[in-house]
Amino acid sequence: MDRLNERAGLMGRMLDTIGAMEKIPTGIRSDAELRSAALRCINCGNAEACKKWLEAHPDGAQSPMKNCPNAELFDSWLQD
């Protein structure tokens, strides 16, 4: 449970940092995308790098960390 909570927190912080939290689409398709994103985050081996990246961007960023497994998806939400 600790890992799930940690990763959910990191994913939420990433979405807030890049300004995508308010741009998450709604609907059945987006629910599936969000579940897939959460699974990628849970299984990601870059949690420490993610934490450091988030700490280095307290005022926000234009896009997610490049090696984030959800970078492409989060960028697509920013584009819509």
N, C-alpha and C positions, 0 to 999 in steps of 0.2 A: 504494500500500500504506500510505503514511503516513496518508492520510485514513481508510482503513478501520480502522487501528489506533487512531487518535485517537477516532473515533466509537464504536468498540466500547468503549473506555475510558470515554467520557462516558456511554454507555448503562448500563454496569455500575455506574458511580458513582451515577447517578440511581436505579437500582434499589436499591442499597445504602442510599442516603440516605433514601429513602422507606420502606424496610423491605419492599420487594416481591420482593427476590431469592429469598427462601425461599418465596414464594407463587406463583411461576411455575408454572402448571399443567403437567401432563405429558400426553403423547399426541400423536397425529398432528395434531389440530386446533391444539393449542398450539404445536407445532413450526412450523406454517405462520404462526401469529400472531407468533411470535418472529422468523421470517425477515422478515415484513412490517414489523415494528417496526424491525429492523436497517436495512432499506432506507429507511424514513422517516427514521431518524436519519442515515444516510449522506447523504441528499439535503437535509437540513434546512439552512436558511440562518441558523439562530440559534446556531451553535456557540459563539461568543464570549459571548453572553448566557447560554448554558447553563453554560459554565465559571464565569462570575461568580456565577450562581445557586448552583451547587454550592459554590463558595468561601464564599458567604454563609450556607451551611447545614451547617457542619461537624459539628453535633450531631444532624443529621437533620431531617426535615420530615414533615408529615402527608400531603402530596400533591406531585406533581411540579410543575415550573414550568408556569404556566398556558398559555403559548404553545408548549409542547412538543408536537410532532406525535403523540407517543405518550401524552399525558396521559390521555386517555379509557381507553385500553387498560390502562395501568398502574394507574389508579384502579379499574378493574374487577377486576384481580387482587387489589387490597387489600380489596375488598368480599367476595370469595369466601372 
